[in-house]
Amino acid sequence: MELTSWEKMGTEKLSDKITREMISGQHSTLARVLLAKGAIVPRHAHVSEQYSWIVSGALKFIFDNRQFVARAGDIVFIPSNEPHAAEALEDTVDVDFFAPRREDWITKNDAYLRK
């Protein structure tokens, strides 16, 4: 068991518009991602299933066959290996849950976010 907080996790600056705090267990990853208006998450896919909870702001999700805007209070489910991208339409706080855990984030092998 572990008790922690976002502040204790430390903030990781990925770009001039994206920062992240995260924690991983043996099988899952939980992250709070802060996106400034205009931030772009380039198209990518991963083996992990993803739940994204928009805490505040607005994030446009872009999939191969559709796109939509998720706003504060919305939860988006992204299946395993589903290509997607996102754009912050406002300053946005997004909490993401992944299973299995995001090995690329843990090892810092997530160059697509670090631009």
Z-matrix of the N, CA and C atoms (Angstrom, degrees):
N
C 1 1.450
C 2 1.513 1 108.83
N 3 1.323 2 115.05 1 149.24
C 4 1.462 3 119.98 2 -178.93
C 5 1.522 4 108.96 3 -146.65
N 6 1.319 5 115.53 4 135.88
C 7 1.464 6 122.01 5 173.31
C 8 1.517 7 106.84 6 -112.67
N 9 1.318 8 116.58 7 126.40
C 10 1.460 9 120.57 8 -179.51
C 11 1.527 10 108.74 9 -147.83
N 12 1.318 11 116.68 10 -172.52
C 13 1.461 12 122.52 11 176.64
C 14 1.521 13 107.73 12 -148.48
N 15 1.324 14 115.89 13 163.42
C 16 1.471 15 118.86 14 177.89
C 17 1.518 16 110.38 15 -56.59
N 18 1.322 17 116.79 16 -42.00
C 19 1.459 18 120.89 17 -176.96
C 20 1.531 19 111.91 18 -62.52
N 21 1.319 20 117.94 19 -35.71
C 22 1.467 21 121.49 20 179.65
C 23 1.522 22 112.35 21 -72.01
N 24 1.325 23 117.29 22 -22.68
C 25 1.460 24 120.55 23 -177.46
C 26 1.521 25 112.53 24 -72.97
N 27 1.306 26 117.43 25 -24.64
C 28 1.455 27 120.50 26 -176.97
C 29 1.515 28 110.83 27 84.90
N 30 1.308 29 115.82 28 144.84
C 31 1.457 30 121.98 29 -178.34
C 32 1.517 31 109.92 30 -98.76
N 33 1.305 32 115.59 31 133.56
C 34 1.453 33 122.77 32 179.20
C 35 1.528 34 108.59 33 -110.16
N 36 1.325 35 116.57 34 118.67
C 37 1.465 36 121.10 35 179.10
C 38 1.525 37 108.32 36 -85.10
N 39 1.318 38 115.96 37 115.87
C 40 1.460 39 121.07 38 -178.69
C 41 1.518 40 112.25 39 -93.45
N 42 1.330 41 115.87 40 -31.96
C 43 1.463 42 121.80 41 178.60
C 44 1.517 43 106.64 42 -158.40
N 45 1.323 44 116.57 43 -176.68
C 46 1.466 45 118.56 44 178.68
C 47 1.526 46 111.91 45 -70.65
N 48 1.358 47 117.95 46 -11.23
C 49 1.467 48 120.60 47 -178.27
C 50 1.521 49 114.49 48 -123.50
N 51 1.329 50 118.03 49 -1.73
C 52 1.473 51 120.61 50 -177.28
C 53 1.524 52 110.38 51 -132.82
N 54 1.342 53 115.75 52 126.74
C 55 1.459 54 121.51 53 171.62
C 56 1.525 55 108.00 54 -127.25
N 57 1.346 56 114.90 55 160.66
C 58 1.459 57 119.14 56 -174.18
C 59 1.523 58 110.59 57 -148.05
N 60 1.327 59 114.73 58 144.12
C 61 1.459 60 123.29 59 168.61
C 62 1.520 61 105.04 60 -124.18
N 63 1.338 62 117.27 61 136.89
C 64 1.463 63 117.68 62 -177.68
C 65 1.512 64 111.69 63 -151.00
N 66 1.325 65 113.29 64 159.75
C 67 1.454 66 122.27 65 175.09
C 68 1.523 67 106.80 66 -142.04
N 69 1.326 68 115.67 67 143.30
C 70 1.461 69 120.38 68 179.39
C 71 1.518 70 109.95 69 -129.80
N 72 1.321 71 114.83 70 142.74
C 73 1.449 72 121.84 71 170.60
C 74 1.515 73 108.21 72 -104.08
N 75 1.294 74 116.16 73 -161.61
C 76 1.453 75 120.64 74 -179.05
C 77 1.528 76 111.94 75 -68.53
N 78 1.356 77 117.35 76 -29.93
C 79 1.454 78 120.15 77 -173.41
C 80 1.524 79 115.17 78 -128.08
N 81 1.327 80 119.07 79 0.69
C 82 1.461 81 119.70 80 -176.08
C 83 1.529 82 111.05 81 -150.84
N 84 1.324 83 114.75 82 163.00
C 85 1.469 84 122.63 83 176.68
C 86 1.521 85 108.11 84 -131.87
N 87 1.334 86 115.27 85 137.88
C 88 1.455 87 122.68 86 174.45
C 89 1.520 88 107.17 87 -122.50
N 90 1.331 89 116.73 88 131.88
C 91 1.465 90 120.22 89 -177.71
C 92 1.514 91 110.94 90 -140.09
N 93 1.327 92 114.94 91 146.70
C 94 1.467 93 121.62 92 168.85
C 95 1.515 94 105.48 93 -109.62
N 96 1.322 95 115.91 94 120.52
C 97 1.462 96 122.12 95 -177.33
C 98 1.524 97 107.73 96 -113.11
N 99 1.326 98 115.83 97 126.84
C 100 1.459 99 122.52 98 179.02
C 101 1.523 100 107.48 99 -106.55
N 102 1.318 101 116.18 100 119.67
C 103 1.460 102 122.10 101 -176.50
C 104 1.521 103 109.39 102 -119.43
N 105 1.309 104 116.70 103 122.15
C 106 1.463 105 120.75 104 175.08
C 107 1.530 106 108.75 105 -75.50
N 108 1.319 107 115.58 106 152.36
C 109 1.465 108 120.46 107 178.37
C 110 1.527 109 109.17 108 -49.65
N 111 1.331 110 116.14 109 131.96
C 112 1.461 111 121.65 110 179.93
C 113 1.517 112 114.08 111 92.87
N 114 1.329 113 118.12 112 -7.52
C 115 1.473 114 120.54 113 178.60
C 116 1.525 115 109.54 114 -63.37
N 117 1.320 116 115.27 115 140.90
C 118 1.458 117 122.33 116 179.14
C 119 1.526 118 108.96 117 -118.69
N 120 1.324 119 115.83 118 128.50
C 121 1.463 120 121.59 119 168.69
C 122 1.523 121 104.83 120 -101.51
N 123 1.344 122 117.74 121 108.18
C 124 1.463 123 120.43 122 -175.37
C 125 1.535 124 112.61 123 -61.56
N 126 1.318 125 114.85 124 159.23
C 127 1.473 126 121.64 125 179.36
C 128 1.528 127 108.93 126 -57.07
N 129 1.330 128 114.39 127 132.39
C 130 1.458 129 121.65 128 179.73
C 131 1.523 130 108.58 129 -160.94
N 132 1.307 131 116.59 130 171.88
C 133 1.462 132 122.63 131 174.98
C 134 1.522 133 107.35 132 -146.84
N 135 1.326 134 116.19 133 158.57
C 136 1.466 135 120.92 134 179.57
C 137 1.518 136 108.47 135 -152.13
N 138 1.320 137 115.47 136 157.58
C 139 1.458 138 121.23 137 -179.33
C 140 1.526 139 111.71 138 -66.61
N 141 1.312 140 117.83 139 -24.44
C 142 1.467 141 121.66 140 -177.15
C 143 1.520 142 112.07 141 -70.89
N 144 1.336 143 116.09 142 139.46
C 145 1.449 144 120.13 143 163.95
C 146 1.519 145 106.79 144 -71.93
N 147 1.314 146 116.66 145 148.14
C 148 1.468 147 120.66 146 -175.86
C 149 1.522 148 110.56 147 -132.06
N 150 1.324 149 114.97 148 134.58
C 151 1.463 150 122.24 149 167.63
C 152 1.517 151 106.60 150 -114.83
N 153 1.311 152 117.69 151 126.23
C 154 1.461 153 122.86 152 176.84
C 155 1.518 154 108.90 153 -116.14
N 156 1.318 155 115.97 154 120.62
C 157 1.468 156 123.01 155 177.83
C 158 1.522 157 106.85 156 -106.59
N 159 1.315 158 117.01 157 118.26
C 160 1.453 159 121.48 158 178.87
C 161 1.530 160 107.01 159 -84.69
N 162 1.317 161 115.55 160 109.75
C 163 1.467 162 121.42 161 -178.47
C 164 1.527 163 109.79 162 -78.20
N 165 1.329 164 116.10 163 -43.51
C 166 1.466 165 121.53 164 177.04
C 167 1.518 166 108.43 165 -153.10
N 168 1.325 167 115.92 166 156.96
C 169 1.453 168 120.73 167 178.64
C 170 1.515 169 112.41 168 91.10
N 171 1.335 170 115.37 169 -157.11
C 172 1.466 171 121.76 170 -178.11
C 173 1.518 172 108.86 171 -150.11
N 174 1.330 173 115.45 172 131.80
C 175 1.457 174 121.86 173 -178.14
C 176 1.522 175 108.57 174 -127.65
N 177 1.333 176 115.77 175 123.20
C 178 1.463 177 120.48 176 176.15
C 179 1.524 178 108.37 177 -87.12
N 180 1.333 179 116.83 178 121.22
C 181 1.452 180 122.84 179 176.65
C 182 1.522 181 108.39 180 -97.55
N 183 1.329 182 115.90 181 135.06
C 184 1.455 183 122.10 182 -176.57
C 185 1.527 184 108.47 183 -122.59
N 186 1.334 185 115.97 184 118.61
C 187 1.461 186 123.40 185 177.82
C 188 1.520 187 108.20 186 -115.21
N 189 1.326 188 117.59 187 170.00
C 190 1.459 189 120.49 188 -178.95
C 191 1.524 190 112.14 189 -60.97
N 192 1.338 191 117.53 190 -34.73
C 193 1.461 192 119.62 191 -173.99
C 194 1.522 193 114.71 192 -111.26
N 195 1.331 194 117.92 193 0.27
C 196 1.468 195 119.88 194 177.50
C 197 1.516 196 110.53 195 -171.80
N 198 1.334 197 114.18 196 169.77
C 199 1.456 198 121.15 197 173.79
C 200 1.523 199 108.64 198 -146.51
N 201 1.324 200 115.49 199 155.45
C 202 1.458 201 120.53 200 178.64
C 203 1.515 202 108.76 201 -158.16
N 204 1.334 203 115.50 202 163.74
C 205 1.454 204 122.10 203 178.29
C 206 1.519 205 108.78 204 -105.41
N 207 1.320 206 116.01 205 126.46
C 208 1.463 207 122.23 206 174.49
C 209 1.522 208 107.65 207 -102.79
N 210 1.322 209 115.72 208 134.61
C 211 1.465 210 121.89 209 -177.37
C 212 1.523 211 110.08 210 -120.38
N 213 1.326 212 115.52 211 174.49
C 214 1.463 213 121.85 212 -177.83
C 215 1.526 214 111.15 213 -45.32
N 216 1.319 215 115.77 214 127.28
C 217 1.454 216 122.29 215 -179.99
C 218 1.515 217 114.17 216 95.97
N 219 1.325 218 118.09 217 -17.32
C 220 1.458 219 121.13 218 -179.88
C 221 1.527 220 110.91 219 -78.51
N 222 1.332 221 115.38 220 148.18
C 223 1.461 222 122.63 221 174.89
C 224 1.518 223 107.48 222 -123.99
N 225 1.330 224 115.50 223 129.86
C 226 1.462 225 122.12 224 -179.13
C 227 1.524 226 108.23 225 -113.09
N 228 1.320 227 117.21 226 131.94
C 229 1.464 228 121.78 227 173.70
C 230 1.516 229 108.20 228 -104.28
N 231 1.336 230 116.61 229 130.00
C 232 1.461 231 122.26 230 178.10
C 233 1.529 232 107.20 231 -120.57
N 234 1.341 233 117.90 232 116.18
C 235 1.466 234 120.42 233 -179.23
C 236 1.531 235 112.42 234 -65.55
N 237 1.300 236 115.19 235 163.21
C 238 1.461 237 122.89 236 176.39
C 239 1.528 238 110.60 237 -55.13
N 240 1.332 239 116.26 238 137.26
C 241 1.469 240 124.74 239 175.06
C 242 1.526 241 114.83 240 62.66
N 243 1.329 242 117.89 241 20.53
C 244 1.474 243 122.16 242 177.90
C 245 1.534 244 109.04 243 -88.11
N 246 1.344 245 118.66 244 112.60
C 247 1.464 246 119.41 245 178.10
C 248 1.528 247 111.24 246 -61.45
N 249 1.325 248 116.09 247 137.88
C 250 1.463 249 120.53 248 -178.87
C 251 1.520 250 110.23 249 -158.54
N 252 1.322 251 114.29 250 161.16
C 253 1.457 252 123.33 251 175.54
C 254 1.517 253 106.59 252 -141.84
N 255 1.336 254 116.50 253 170.19
C 256 1.464 255 119.63 254 178.98
C 257 1.519 256 109.83 255 -150.45
N 258 1.334 257 114.82 256 154.83
C 259 1.464 258 122.47 257 175.82
C 260 1.520 259 108.47 258 -137.29
N 261 1.330 260 116.15 259 130.03
C 262 1.461 261 120.93 260 177.96
C 263 1.522 262 108.80 261 -80.37
N 264 1.328 263 116.87 262 114.81
C 265 1.460 264 122.16 263 178.50
C 266 1.519 265 111.53 264 -83.37
N 267 1.339 266 115.52 265 -18.43
C 268 1.463 267 124.12 266 176.14
C 269 1.527 268 106.57 267 -143.69
N 270 1.327 269 117.59 268 168.78
C 271 1.456 270 118.90 269 168.44
C 272 1.517 271 106.43 270 -57.11
N 273 1.332 272 117.12 271 128.59
C 274 1.459 273 121.20 272 -169.51
C 275 1.522 274 111.61 273 -133.30
N 276 1.326 275 115.71 274 139.54
C 277 1.462 276 123.08 275 170.12
C 278 1.521 277 106.25 276 -112.06
N 279 1.329 278 115.26 277 122.67
C 280 1.457 279 122.99 278 -174.55
C 281 1.526 280 108.14 279 -126.66
N 282 1.324 281 118.04 280 128.44
C 283 1.465 282 121.72 281 174.51
C 284 1.527 283 107.02 282 -106.35
N 285 1.339 284 115.46 283 121.36
C 286 1.464 285 121.76 284 -177.70
C 287 1.521 286 110.66 285 -111.98
N 288 1.330 287 115.97 286 137.12
C 289 1.461 288 122.60 287 173.89
C 290 1.519 289 108.10 288 -120.26
N 291 1.329 290 116.56 289 130.44
C 292 1.459 291 122.56 290 -178.05
C 293 1.526 292 110.51 291 -125.76
N 294 1.335 293 116.13 292 139.67
C 295 1.458 294 121.87 293 170.48
C 296 1.521 295 107.11 294 -145.50
N 297 1.330 296 118.89 295 127.55
C 298 1.460 297 125.47 296 -3.63
C 299 1.527 298 111.59 297 -66.82
N 300 1.319 299 114.80 298 172.14
C 301 1.459 300 120.68 299 -175.27
C 302 1.526 301 111.49 300 -61.12
N 303 1.327 302 115.61 301 156.92
C 304 1.463 303 122.55 302 -176.74
C 305 1.530 304 110.80 303 -86.14
N 306 1.314 305 115.46 304 88.76
C 307 1.465 306 120.24 305 -179.54
C 308 1.524 307 111.56 306 -59.63
N 309 1.352 308 117.52 307 -36.37
C 310 1.463 309 119.77 308 -179.74
C 311 1.523 310 111.34 309 -64.54
N 312 1.327 311 118.27 310 -34.49
C 313 1.464 312 120.99 311 176.77
C 314 1.520 313 110.49 312 -72.37
N 315 1.321 314 116.93 313 -41.74
C 316 1.463 315 121.26 314 -178.13
C 317 1.524 316 110.66 315 -62.41
N 318 1.328 317 117.07 316 -41.74
C 319 1.469 318 121.61 317 -178.33
C 320 1.527 319 112.69 318 -88.39
N 321 1.338 320 116.97 319 1.64
C 322 1.475 321 122.72 320 -179.60
C 323 1.530 322 111.62 321 64.96
N 324 1.336 323 116.90 322 29.01
C 325 1.450 324 122.34 323 177.97
C 326 1.530 325 109.45 324 -100.73
N 327 1.331 326 114.77 325 49.46
C 328 1.475 327 121.79 326 -176.77
C 329 1.526 328 109.81 327 -123.50
N 330 1.322 329 114.79 328 56.01
C 331 1.465 330 121.77 329 -175.74
C 332 1.529 331 112.59 330 -57.67
N 333 1.321 332 118.09 331 -28.63
C 334 1.468 333 120.53 332 -178.97
C 335 1.531 334 111.09 333 -59.92
N 336 1.340 335 118.56 334 -26.33
C 337 1.466 336 121.71 335 178.56
C 338 1.520 337 112.48 336 -91.43
N 339 1.297 338 118.27 337 -18.69
C 340 1.465 339 122.94 338 -170.94
C 341 1.531 340 111.12 339 -98.19
N 342 1.331 341 115.35 340 65.06
C 343 1.484 342 119.53 341 -179.19
C 344 1.507 343 110.06 342 -122.75
